[in-house]
């Protein structure tokens, strides 16, 4: 949810102030083309203002062309040229960059707005969807029926706010066997996805801290911090992950990293750099590392890279993961592992909250893990994704486009990078693909500070692609060379 400090509005009316804030966020790239704005009713409730105030602000933005509306879908940011005078405009209007709780990124390039109607595209390279057709429905249904038939009255009782104890025991056993992590169930907090848990973590650690985020990085991560009113700074990522030396130069006291498999570059952080991050955390009281291990399970060769949490001196590491990627997005269960002292602090400070994950699904997931179904499912999915990746790379190698591309493939996850040797800009490349039924994301879009980096590099999420459609999409991209 967009959040603006109404106390900063000066002599402006509330409607004028909100209109100016949104307009400037669009112009400087904080709100990118195609981003959906909050509904008028939710936006009004969030800021505790009248619905008419929000309607007036949106109407002015519509009139000036900064946003557009779609019937029954809402309001979206229009694709615009960015304004080089945005920073000056913010100063003149007394609107600080921290009004959304974040450091504003550099202006974004003009790129075509993503069309959420996937039917408009025969090939969508942006969809990193889980292969839900591979989900073991029969096994899951059998477990649910068994749990319900037992007549267990605990299904009707309120869960501990940190989650079902049996599931936390199952997670602790799994982390020990798969990630080499020795943790207690009392250190584990279960919730309805990592987005919710990240919000809880921000509440616990404090919104007055500065959080360091990866650049480039997963765009939703910044949105989560911005929504929760937390300030953040971007730290550059190189071929080995986030740069500790740059982190030391920043005022951040918490860093959010994905060392096991970085998105979108696919890099894997070597142990020396992981140790350097631990050294950074030890240098000052109150520093923490948030280790986002979102798809560490899908590494195709050799054993998984050890988690930072599994290394020595890990009492400053907060480990986060989710079952939405390994099982299905419909199962909104994530978890975090807190250091012992922070876990005690969480239990003391956050007990007023309720557990947000489904009670029935937590019972089913515990049984799914305890009976070995989860481990077998991961093994099957690794084989499936590896076979699909190999198929896509074979198709690419046999195509007429192959002499014009360079592949950066990190042997993990469900995407690879394809650098296209083309005279077109990323904007032109995306428009060309869009007009011919292919939806693309370019790596340059994921940079906050320097969007000119890694131009002409396409992120190929292959988990939802069909072989025939991929072949046709490569013929479309051939038009760009």
N, C-alpha and C positions, 0 to 999 in steps of 0.2 A: 504494500500500500504506500502510495506517495505520501510523504510527511513533510509539512512545512511549518516553520515556527511563526505563528501569527503575531507574536510579540514584536517581530522584526518589520511589520508592515508600515510603520511610521504613520504618515498622514493618509495613506491609501485606504480605500475601502477594502473590506475583506475580499470581495469579488475581484477587484482590480489587482490586489496583491497576488491572489492565487493564479489569476490569468498571467501575470508577469512571470511568476515562478515557473509555471509550466512552459511558457513560451521560451524562456531562457534555457531551461533544461533541454528543450527540443533543439534549440540553436547550437548549444555547445556539445551536443551528442550524448548527454546523460540519458535522455529518452531517444532511442533510436527509431528509425523509420520502421513502421509496422508494429511497434509496441502498443499493447492494449492499455488504455487508461482505465482507472477504476470506474465502476458504475457510479452514476451521480448520487444514488442513495447511499451507497457504502462510503463514498468519499465525504459526503456531508456528515454522516454519522461519525466517521473517523476523526474529523476536525471539530465536531460538535457545532456545526453551522447549519443554516437553513438549506433545504433542497434548492430553493430559488437562487441562493448565492452561487451554488455550483453550476446550476443551469445557465446563469448569466456568464460565468467564466468560460464554460464550454462553448456557449453560443458565440462569444467574441473570438475564440480560437477557431471555430468553424468558419466564421465570416472572413477571417484573415487567411484561412487556408493552412493553418498549422496542424489541424487535425481533420479527420473525416469520419463519418459515421456509416455504419452498415446496419440495416434493419435487423432487429432481434439479436445483433451481435455486440453492439456497443460502439465505442469511440477508439480510433487508432491514430497514431502519429503519421503525418504525411511525409513522404520522401522530399527532403529539402536540401538546398545548398546550405552549408554551415556558415555562420556569421563570424567573421574574424574580429568583430568588435564586441563579442559577447562578454568578455571579461570586463571591458570598460563599461558596458551596459549594466552589468551586475553592480559594479561600484557606484555608478550614477544613481541606480535605483535602490541602493542600500540593501541589496540582497546578497548575503554571504554565500560562498561556495558550500559551506557546511549546512546549508538550510535543509538538505536532504540527509544530513548525517554522513556525507562522504566528500572526499576530495574529487572535484569534477575532472573527468578525463578530457583529453584533447578532443577537438571537434572530429566527428566521424565523417568519413567520405560519403558521398551520395551513392547509396546502393538501393536496388529495388526492394520494396517491402516484401517480406515473406508472406506468401499466401497460405493461410491456414487450411484452405480447402485442398487437401492432398489430391483430390480427383482432378484438379487442374493440371497435374503433372503425371506423366507416365513413369518417371523415375525421380525419386526423392533421395538425394545424397545426404540430406540433413537429418533424417530420422534415425536416431540411435535406439530404435525400439527393441525390446526384448522379444525373442522368438516365442511368443505365447503359445503357439501351436505345439511346442515341445513340453509344455508344462504337464506334469503327471496328474491330470484331472482325476482319474479313477482312484489313485492312491490318496490324493487329498480328500476326495469325497468320502472314501472309506474311513479315513481318520476322523473326519467331521461327524459322520454317522455314529462311529463308536463313542466319541466323546459325548454326544447328545443322548445316546441310548443308556449311558451309565447313570444318568440322572444326577450328575454331580452338582450339588447346590452351590458350589463355589463359582459356577458360571454366572450365578445371579448376584454374587457379592461383589463389592467394590474391590478392585485390585489395589495393591500398594502403588503409590504414585510413580515408583521407579520401575514398575513392570512385574509381570508374573515371575515368581521366584524360580519355578521349574524351568522356564525359558532362559532365564539368566544363567542357571546352572548349565543348560545345554550349550549356550553361547560360549561360556567359559571353557568348557571341554573342547569345543570346536576350535576356538582360538589357540588353545594349547597344542592341539594336534596339527593344525593347518598353518598357523602363523608363528608358532613358537613363543606365544605370549602366556605368561603365568599370571593370571588375574583371578580375583575372587568375584563371585556373583554379586557381592556387595559393592563392587566398583562399577557395575554395569547398570546403565539406565536405558530402558526401552521406551520408545515413543512412536508416534505416527509419522515416521520418516525423518530423514536427517535435517530437512528444512526446519521442522518444528524443534528438534533437539538443538540445532544451531541457535535458534532464537532463545531457548532456555539457557544455553551456555552464555550468550551475550548478556542476558539478565543477571546471571550469576557473576561473571567476571567484571561486568560494568560497561555501560555505554560511553563512559568518559575515556576509555582506553582507545588507542589507535591500533587497528588491526592491519596486518600486512597480507596482501593478496597477490597471487601469481599473475604476472603479465608476460605472455598471454595467459588466459585462464578461462575456466568455465563461467560463462556470463551470469548464470543464476546465482553463483556464490556472492558476487557483488550486490545483486538485487536483494539477497537475504539480509546482508549487513545494512544496506540502505533502508530497507523496510523496517528493520529493528532500531533505526536511529543511531547506528554505530558509525564512527568515523573510520576510514580506511585509506591506506596508501598502496600503490602498486609497486612491486619489486620485480625486476626483470628476471626472466627465466632463460637460461641458455641450454645447451645440449645436455647438461647434467642436472637440470632442475633449477630451482630458485637459488639466486646468488647470495650466500651468507655475508659477503663483504658489503654488498649494497644494503642488506638488511641491517647491518650494524650502523650504517650511516643514517638510517631512518629513525624516527621517534617511536616506532611501533613496539609494543610489548607483547603482542600475540601474533603469531604467524599461522596462516591457514595454507597448508600444502597438500599436494597429492603425489607423494614420492614413488608409490608403487607403479603407477601408470598415469603420467600427466596428460590431461586433456587441455588443448587439442594436439600438442606436439608429439605425444606418445612417449616422451623421454622417461627413463627410469633413473632415479637418483642413486648414484653409487654410494657405498657405505661411508667413504671419506666425507662426502658432503653431508650425509645424515649426521655423522658425528660432529661436524662443524655447526650444524643447527643445534645439536644438544649443548655444545659449548656456548653458543650464543644465549641459549635459555638459562644456562647456569651463571652467566655473567652479571645478572641483575635480578633482584627479588621481584616476584610477580610476573615473570615472563613464562609464556606457555607456547607449545607447539600443538596445533590442531592437525592431526594426521587423518586426512580424508582418503580412505582406502576403498573407494567406491567400486572398483571392479578388479581387485587384485586376484580374484579367483581365476580369471581368464588369461592365464599366462600359458602359452602353448608349448614351450620347451623349457627343460630344466625345472627346478623347484621354484616356488614363488620367492621373490626377494623378501628378506626378513623385514618386518615392520620396524619403524623407528622405536615403537613402544617396546619391542622385544630386546632392544639394546640396553646396555648398562646406563645408569643415571637417567632412567626414564620417568622420574617423578614429576617432570614438567611436560609430559606428553599426554594429550587427550586424543584417544583413538575413536574414529567414527566410521560406521559402515551401514549398509542397508541391504534388505532382502529384496527390494523392488527390482534391482538389476539382475540378481541371480535367479529369482523365481518369476515374478510378474509384477508390474506396476500396480495391479489391483490389490496386492498385499502391501499395505502401507505400514511396514514395520521397519524401523531403523533402531540403531543402538549406539551408545557411546560408552567408552571405558575411561573412567576418571582416575587420576592418581589418588591414592588413599586419602590424603589430607583434603583434596578438593572434593572427593566423594562425601566426606564427613560434612564439609561446608554445604554441599548440595542438599544433603538430607536435612540439614538444619534450616536452610533458607528457602527451599522450594517445596516443602511438604504441603503447602496450601494448594498446590496444583494436583490435578487428577491425571492418571495415566490415559493417554489419548489413543492408544492402539486397541483394537478390538480384542475383548477377552477371549472369545471363541477362537479367533485366529491365533492368538498367542498360545493357547492350549494345543491347537493343531500343529503349529510350527514346532513346539517343543517335542511333540510325539514324532513329527517328521524328521527331526534331527536325531533324536534318541534311537530311532529304528534304522538309522543309516540311509534313509531315503535322500536326505539333502546331499550327502557326500556323493552318492551315486548319480544324482541329478547334475551336480557340478561336473562330474567326469564326463557324462554324456554331452553336456552343453559345450565343454571345451573341445571335444571331438567334432561337434556340429559346427561351431564357429570356425575352427581351424580348416575344416573341409570347405566351408563356404568362402573363407578368405582365399584359400588356394585356388578355388574355382574362379573367383573374380580376377586374381592375378594372372591365371592362365588365359582367361578371356582377353585381358588387357594386352598380354604379351603377343597374342595372335592377331590383334587388331591393327588397323592401319595407323592408329594414333600412337602406337607404342614408341616409334622413333622420336616422338616429340615430347615424351614425358620422362620424369625421373621419380621413382617411387621411394618413399621413406616409410619403411614398414618395421615396426618395433616388436613384432612377435608377441603381441598381447592386445587385449581388449577387442573391440569390434569395429575398429576404423583404421585406415591408413591415410597417409598424405600423398597426394599426387601433384607434383610440380609440372605445370604445363608450359612449354616453350612457345609463347604467344606474344605478339606485339600489342595485344589488347590490355587495357587496364582491368583491374578486378571488377570495377563497376560495369565496364563494357562486356566483360566475360559473363557476369551474372545476368545481364539483360539478354545477351544472345542465348544463353541456356534457357532462361525463363520463357522467352518467346517461342522456343522450340520444345517446350514441355519438360524441361529438366530443372530441378530445384537444387541450387548449390549453396554452400557456405564456403567462403574463402578464409584461409588462416589469418589474413591481415585484419579481418573483422574482430578477432579475439584479442587484439592488442589494444591497450588503453592509451599508452603513452606515445607509441610510434607506429601508426597504422600503415606506414610505407614498407614495413619489414615483411619479408617472406611473401612478396607479391606473386600472384599467379599460382598459388598453392591451394589446391582444392582438398577439403576434408571429405573423404569417402567413407561414410558410415554404411557398411555393407550388410548389416544384420537384417534389414528389411528390404533389400534389393533382390529382384529376380534376375537370373542370368540373361534371359532374352532382353529384358528392359535395360540392363547394364550395357549390352552390346549396342543397342540403339542409341543410348546416351553417349557412348564413345564416338559414334558417328556424328552426333550433334557437336561435340567438342572439337571434332576435326575441322569444323567450320572456322574455328578460332585461330588455327595455325597458318 
